[in-house]
Amino acid sequence: MKLQCLLVALCFGVGALAGKYSREFNEPEPSGGSDGQTVEFRIAKFNQVWEKAKRMQLSPVWQAELHSDLKIQEKDELQWKKMKVEGLDENGEKEAQLRRSFNVILAKYGMDGKRDTRPLESNHLKDHDTNEGDIFDDPRLDKLWNKAKSSGKFSNEELLSLKREFQHHKDKTHEYNIFMDTISRTEEIHKNVISSLEGDAKEHVLHQKHTDLKQKMRDLNQGFERLRKLSHEGFTEDSEFREPRVIELWEAAKRTNLSEDELDSLKEELRHFETKVEKHSHYQEQLELSHQKLRHVESFGDKEHIKRNQEKYESLAEKTREMGYKMKKHMQDLSNKISREGLQHNEL
């Protein structure tokens, strides 16, 4: 009876960070809400998060990023619901992973009830306004960056590419810290439930947590080692890609035992993905500029002018959100593909 109560409690709570988005708000809704307005998501808790984000007046770029993250999370949760109906995920590994992922999203965008943990410079388009010399909130990164800038090994274009890699590493470190904080704050809540599981299931859940943490730390260490090497040696002539997320995937692929033909095929796919990433970045820039223009136009009070700019801004925001989702979904698929194929080769 006690075990049954604990399991019921687990179903009704998603942890301290997501307490207000409980299961009673977590069932699919029709495309139109009760007030006749179109809802953004099929799962109601994501609509609540989205409405809260708009009330918080996150920057346009961060709203678009949040929307994409929520779409990815919703897709994964809907897939998990099907798995559960089919009797899969018996040990709750996927459910626990989804809960952590949702909590990380809330914390990442400052929506977890704590103080805003997002970086002060949340809009990467404003990097040029930051004081040079101390821009990455990490003495190791700042030291490497200053050394690279003064080395004379990089052209202006290469410095911009290198700076994007440094910023990406800073973001990855921030996300890792959020992940760590999320686990530590939710561990105690689920301690009783985990403790009540049978031996093998309990060990599996705990093992998965530690595996996730180790993998994220391994990725960070490998990313920093790449930055260290780049800062000392500069870019080589055979540098395949410019975008940090694409470089990260390519480096991961090279660490597997894929054949040369498989790597060549993957390289071509990554080139297409890089084009998609660059296009998304361009739309983010245009969205920010459109938002600034709209704020400027609103100060004059010309209703017709405001309406035209508002429509243009909303259309651009929708396009940016759509592209962001497709880009992140593509990245998720590529990451899974590399992990899966690399694992298969390692087992041979």
Disulfide bonds with the S-S distance in Angstrom:
none
